């Protein structure tokens, strides 16, 4: 993916809402949706997959940070087996 990213200055109250891309600059968390079936052994058995779950921050949020109700952050979950990746449809 290419494009222009939305940035913000990094400080203690907003660091969980993005990734630091250079000292003091935060790329704000956002999402793209892809759907794919993965062959987990395509490159051997030492691969890993990390699921990124986008979580909406409570309003107004800790220290009154999410006053506009649009704050999201990422919860990471390493999937150690294919069964952990299965979802009910």
C-alpha positions as CSV (number, residue, x, y, z in Angstrom):
1,X,0.0,0.0,0.0
2,X,1.1,3.5,-0.7
3,X,-0.3,6.9,0.1
4,X,-0.1,9.7,2.5
5,X,-0.5,8.8,6.2
6,X,-2.3,10.8,8.9
7,X,0.2,11.8,11.6
8,X,0.1,13.4,15.0
9,X,2.7,14.4,17.5
10,X,3.5,11.6,20.0
11,X,2.9,12.1,23.7
12,X,2.1,9.9,26.6
13,X,-1.7,10.2,26.2
14,X,-1.9,9.2,22.6
15,X,0.9,6.7,22.0
16,X,-1.4,3.6,22.1
17,X,-3.4,5.0,19.1
18,X,-0.6,4.6,16.5
19,X,2.9,3.6,15.7
20,X,5.9,5.9,16.1
21,X,7.4,6.3,12.6
22,X,10.2,8.7,13.6
23,X,11.0,10.3,16.9
24,X,8.0,12.3,18.2
25,X,5.8,11.5,15.1
26,X,2.9,9.1,15.4
27,X,1.2,7.4,12.4
28,X,-2.4,7.1,13.6
29,X,-4.0,3.7,13.7
30,X,-6.4,3.0,10.8
31,X,-7.5,-0.2,9.0
32,X,-7.6,-1.8,5.6
33,X,-9.6,-4.9,5.0
34,X,-8.1,-7.9,3.2
35,X,-9.3,-11.5,2.9
36,X,-6.9,-14.3,2.2
37,X,-6.3,-17.9,2.8
38,X,-2.8,-18.6,3.9
39,X,-0.7,-21.7,3.6
40,X,1.0,-21.6,7.0
41,X,3.8,-23.8,5.9
42,X,4.6,-22.2,2.5
43,X,8.0,-21.1,3.7
44,X,8.7,-23.8,6.4
45,X,7.4,-24.3,9.9
46,X,8.9,-21.4,11.7
47,X,6.4,-18.8,10.4
48,X,4.1,-16.9,12.6
49,X,0.9,-14.8,12.2
50,X,-0.1,-12.0,14.4
51,X,-3.8,-11.0,14.4
52,X,-4.4,-7.3,14.9
53,X,-7.7,-6.5,16.5
54,X,-8.8,-2.9,16.2
55,X,-10.6,-1.9,19.4
56,X,-12.7,1.2,19.9
57,X,-11.6,3.3,22.9
58,X,-14.3,4.1,25.4
59,X,-15.8,7.6,25.3
60,X,-14.5,9.9,26.7
61,X,-11.7,7.5,27.5
62,X,-8.9,7.5,30.0
63,X,-7.7,11.1,30.9
64,X,-10.5,12.4,28.7
65,X,-8.5,11.6,25.5
66,X,-11.2,10.2,23.2
67,X,-13.6,13.1,23.5
68,X,-14.6,12.8,19.8
69,X,-15.3,9.1,20.0
70,X,-13.0,8.1,17.1
71,X,-10.1,6.7,19.0
72,X,-9.0,3.1,18.1
73,X,-6.0,1.1,19.2
74,X,-4.6,-2.3,18.2
75,X,-4.7,-5.4,20.4
76,X,-2.1,-8.0,19.1
77,X,-2.7,-11.7,19.4
78,X,0.0,-14.1,18.1
79,X,-1.7,-17.2,16.5
80,X,0.4,-20.2,17.4
81,X,-1.7,-22.8,15.7
82,X,-4.1,-22.9,12.8
83,X,-7.0,-23.8,15.1
84,X,-6.5,-20.4,16.9
85,X,-7.2,-18.7,13.6
86,X,-10.5,-20.4,12.9
87,X,-13.6,-18.2,13.1
88,X,-17.2,-19.2,13.3
89,X,-19.2,-17.9,10.4
